[in-house]
Amino acid sequence: MGRLIRVVALVSSAILGLTACGASNSAAGKIGGTVHVLGTWTGNEKDAFDAVMKPFTDQTGVKISFEATRDLNAILQTKVAAGNPPDVTGAPGIGTLIKLARAGKIVTLDDKLDMSQLNANYGADWINLGKIDGKLYTLYAWAALKGLVWYDPKAFAAKGYQVPKTWDELIALQTKIKSDGGKPWCIALESQAASGWPGSDWVKEIVLSQSGPTVYDAWWQGKQKWTSTEIKQAWQTWGQILGPNDSNVYGGSQYMGATTFGDGGQGLFASPPKCYMFNQGSFITSFFDGYTPKPTAGTDYAVFPLPDVNSANAGAHVLAGDAFVMTKDTPQARALMKYLATADAQDIWVKRGGGKIAINKQVSLNDYPDPISKALAQVVISTKIGRYDAGDLMPSDMQAAYWSAVLKFVQNQSQLDSILSDLDKKQATAYASS
């Protein structure tokens, strides 16, 4: 599977190249008609996507028909099997993507996009990440940084807590918070059919930082067993964060399983705080914006990267991205894909916040709307070991089993050996057709 898709090897200024903003217009002229888009966005994220789409509709006359689902892989495959695929789809899991691409159900982009312009505006790693069997199928538009710990600086100051710089300091901080009668963490795992994925982020972030990129790559490629020392150690390390019987987490396993991931940060802003820290990706600020009252970046919340578990892998960060595939070749779909690659399109979401980091090099660092989002873009630029989200690179059956294992683990950490053994069994079959 490793030859099918080359994961990001190093994220640096050469990849994102956030420089002075340059105009990059979408296809000119009126086309008309409608483009059906299948994706996962709801709420504030959907509002932001709508804002990105408005200039496209104004310029081309193409209307957007958007369908939201958290079970994108299953819905897409059902639509394809019925002969009624959407025109453009938020990229499915790699297993589903490979299967559909090899069946000729996804449109290649090499002759649909202006590749010379794409090569000029994109880092090579972000282009190569979208290739299967040497052909371009996926276009990445925005990146998100994972492994970020959000906190209320006022709550920290009131207790005299300091932002931890090392993993040992993080563990000491959570011990101190607990001894003071507080709960160190809020964790929210509910996401409909994708429930469990926020916990999977914890594990993959720990794997990369603790055991390094070689183990990480072998793991998502299906070459490293879940029961191996390194992967088991990552789960155990997350267990130290959760605490015995999830005692470090507000509400324990019941709250984690019942709370939608976007609401997970609510406890930070309660009085007194229900928790003091919340690990989630850069996109979570779009959900913060929907809280009542709306918290203010820099005043009500701040952020620090999850400290290195192992200093030998300093500066390791997991990345994710918003990507698109064309599942029906129409003039409207081609125009939309060309538009999404432009700095103009990507800059709209960047300016709105929500933790989105543009991939087009022409988007200016100065367009990030607040010090936090600008700082996050700089973290991506300075990443020494960058890897794409391992769960998203696994076959969809493996990914689903991974998410389910997270839910089982938080219910009963003592079952880890059997949980990992079951994941090994799934691994033996999930990669067979990849």
Beta strands, then each sheet from edge to edge (+ up, - down):
strand 1: 34-39
strand 2: 63-68
strand 3: 88-90
strand 4: 131-132
strand 5: 135-136
strand 6: 138-145
strand 7: 148-151
strand 8: 185-186
strand 9: 277-279
strand 10: 302-305
strand 11: 316-326
strand 12: 357-358
strand 13: 385-388
sheet 1: 2+ 1+ 3+ 11- 6+ 12-
sheet 2: 2+ 1+ 3+ 11- 13-
sheet 3: 4+ 5-
sheet 4: 8+ 9+ 7- 10+
end
